Amino acid sequence: MLASITALSISVWIHVTAALVGFGATFAEAVTFPVAMKLDKRHLPYVHKLQLFINQRLATPALVVILITGFYQVSEGDWSFGDAWISLTFLIVIILGGLLGAYFVPTDRKLFDQVTKELASGGELSQDYLAAVRREGVVGSITGILIVIALFLMITKP
């Protein structure tokens, strides 16, 4: 049997590729802070710039591609926006978009500025900075769980 390549199958491929590239990189963010702290805290501004780059240049465009291809797949496939797995996944995508734009991007901008100033003025990290980094780590973990749930829903279609 020969493979049948259709517009729908191409859309699924683009959709999965966007999820892999755009959100796969975000999972690496969890290790950047601890690695930087083990090496030298002078690397912390780079951590925040890297996270900002990943979120702006990989995750956000991927989210747009995921939404566009997802809408197309629902319109062309044998699914409905009333299907619970599609509705829940769509809700997760909206939450992820909100977190990217309203939390992660501004937080990393703020933390970059804050840690740069703290390192320049003596090198001691404030409790405020460390608490904000811990908060971002917790929100990042929750975000990772949401991504995994969305993957589960899209693969199993319960």
Buried (B, 14 or more C-beta within 10 A) or exposed (E): EEEEEEEBEEBBEBBBBBBEBBBBBBBEBEEBBEEBBEEEBEBBBEBBBBBBEBBBEBBBEBBEBBBBBBEBBBEEEEBEEEBEBBEBBBEBBEBBBEBBBEBBBEBBEBBBEBBBEBBEEEEEBEEEBEEBBEEBBEBBEEBBEBBEEBBBBBEEEE
